[in-house]
Amino acid sequence: MSKDALGWRRKYAVVAPSTNTIVQPDMDDLRVTGVTNHYGRIYVPNMKVTDDESFVALVEAIGSTLYECVDRCMTCEPDYLVMGMSALMFWDGRDASEKRMQELSDHCGVGVSAGSFACEAALNLFGAKRIGVVSPYFPISDKNVKRFFQDCGFEVAKFRGLKCPSPVAIAQVQPEELRKIVLEMDDDNIDAFVQVGTNLSMVKLCNDMAIELGKPMVPINAATYWHALRTNNIMDQFKG
């Protein structure tokens, strides 16, 4: 079979909400030679989010057009699917999320990396047991994120949900605010930090704070792309 001229190692389909402005630049920064990213946008309006009910409506809006987006991406014959959205892949705990991911893989005929399972894999690699979680979501989603990590065997020692008022507003949270939040949360009971929400920009901040705090920091976009590379036996590493 002929190989793609640029994606001769792997072609990744990456699906993300249409409101997301962070996951694409994050994952493009992590792309290695011979791997190409091909983005599909899940249509979702920039809905006002004020409470749990409106957040659930947002998650349902994303889920309702997810498969349409995936089907469009599959026309370029990608080798693998990368989920650039995360809330749905935490919902109702680990077993339900695994079933949801397997159904998606069966539908499109390729393997799938999702942020929830990528974060689990990264935390296990670090040997972390007690974690602090930073989330842009509302309590109903934070409850599902916490349940997922507990199902994985982690103790969620601290959790900070930002209650961002819309999908676009998530990307407007600045590094200075996020750094302050992490410092407020940090103590000796936390082995590692995890950031969820693919439209929250924390990759660079997590790299810097991992050195500053001397403990692992797992930003979901970096974890997801790392998982997609390693699952496909691509072992390239970055300096630093």
N, C-alpha and C positions, 0 to 999 in steps of 0.2 A: 504494500500500500504506500502511495506517495505521502510524504510528510509535508506539513505546512512550512512555507519558506521562513517564517519568523517563529512560529510556535512549534518547532520541530521536536521539542521535548514534551510539552503539554499545551493544549489550549484550554483555558478555564472560562466557563461561563460564570459570571458573577451577577447575582440578582440582588437588588436593593430597592427600597422605596424611592419613588420619584422625588420625595422631599429631602433625601439624604445627600449631603454635599461633602461628607468626610470619608466615607468608606472607599470611594474611588481613588482619591489622591493617596490615601493611606496604603491601599493595596498596590497601586502603581509604584509607590516608593519601594515596595518589597519585592517587586517582580525581578526575576533573575533571567539571565540570557537563555533563550530558547523556550521561554514560557510567555504566553500572551494572555491578557485579560480581555474579556468581551462582555460588556455590561448590558444588562437588561434592567429596565425600570418598571417596578410594580406601581401602577397608578394609585396614588392616594392623595387626596386634597390636603392642604395644610390646615387640618382641623384644629379648632380650639379645644384644648384639653383642660378641664377644670376639676375633675373628680374621677373616681374609679369608673363610673358608668361611661363617661366620655372616653376614657382610655381604652376600655373594652371595645367601644365602637371603632376606635382607631385600629386596634389589633384585628378586628373582624374585617375592616376595610382592606387591610393589607392581605389577609388570608384569602379574601374573595377573588382577587385577581393574580395571586401568586402563580398558579399553574399556567395561566395565559402567558405570563411573562417568561416562565421557564420554557414553554413551548416555542416561543419566538427565538429564544436563545439557542435552542437545540438545532435550529436550521443551519447554523454554522458548523455543526458536527463537533462540538467540544468534547474533550476527553473526560471532563470532570466538572462538577457543579459546586460553586462556593456560595454559601449563604451570606449575603451582606446585610442581613436583618436578623435580629436576635430574639425579640420578645416572644414570638410564636414558638421558638425552639426551646424555651424554658417552661412553657405553659403546662400546667397539670403534672409537673414532676418529670423525673428521668424516663420512666417507662413509657409514658404517653409521648414524650418528645422523641424517644428512640423510634417508636412506632410511626410517628409522623414523618421522621426523616427517612425511614425505610420505605414508606409509601411513596415519598417523593423520588427516591432513587429508583424504585421499581417503575415509576411512571416515565422517567426520562431515560432510563437505561444506562446511567453512569453513576459513579460514586459521588457522595456528597460530604462536604465539610460544613459543619454548623458551629457557630461561636460557643454555644453552651458546652458541647462535647469537646471542642478544642481547648476551652479553658480548663475543663476537667483533666484533660491529658497533660496540659502544661503544669497544673498544680501537682499532679501526681509525679511528674518528672522532677519537680523541685522538692518533693517530699513534704509538702505543706499539709497541715491538719486543721489549723485555726485560721480563718480568713476574714478580711475586711472587704466589703463590697461597696463600690460606688456606682450608682445607677441614676439615669435621668428620668426614671419612670415615676408612676404614682403607686400608692400602697398595694393595689390589687396585683400589679405586675411584680412589684418587689417581693410580695408573698410567694409568687410562683418561682422567682429566681432563687429565693432562699430555700424553698422546698427542693428545687432541683439539686442545689449543692449539698443539702442535707442528705438527699437520696444517694448522692455520690460518696457519702461518708465523711464530708467535711463539717466542721463546726463553724457556723457563721457567727463570729465573735462580735462584729459590728457591721452595721448596714446604714448607708446614707442614700436616701432617695431624693432627687432634686425637684421633682414635680414640675418639670419643664412644661410651659403652657401651650406648646404646639410642637409638631415634629421639627419644623425649621428652627425653632428656638433652641433645640438641643445643641445644634452646631454653634450657637452664639455664646455658649458658656466658655469663658476664657480660662487659659491655663493658670493664671494667678488665683482665680477662685477655686479651681480644682486642687491646686497645690495646698491651699489653706485648709481645705476639707480633709485631705489626706493627713496632714500634720495634726489636725484636731483629733482624728480617729486613731492615730498610731499609738500603740503601747506595746509592752513586752508580751502581751497575750496573743498578738497577731503574727502569724508566720509569713503571710503573704497578702497582698492586695489584688483584687480583681476589679476591673472596670467593665461594665456591661453597657449595651446601647451603642450600636455601630455609628451613630451620628454624633457621638460625643468624642471630641478630639483629645486623646490622651497618650498616643504612642510615644511622642518625644518626651512628654512629661514623665511618663512611667520609666523610660530609659534613664532619665536624669535622677529621678527619685529612688530608683533601685540602688544606685550608687550612694546617694545621700543617706538613705535609711539602712542600707545593708541588708535588704530583704527583697524577695522577688515581687515584681509588679507585673501583672498580667493584663494588658489592654486587649480587648476582645478582637479588634481588627488584626493586630499583629498575630495573636494566637490562632485565629482562623486561617490566615494565609500560611503561617508556619505549618499548621496541621495539613493543609492542602498540599504543601510541598512534600512534607515527610511521608504522607500517606501514598504519594506517588513516587517514592524513593528518590526524591530530589534533595540532596543533602548539602547544598550550597550554604555557606555561612557568611555573615557580614562581619567586617572588622569592628572591634570595640566590645 
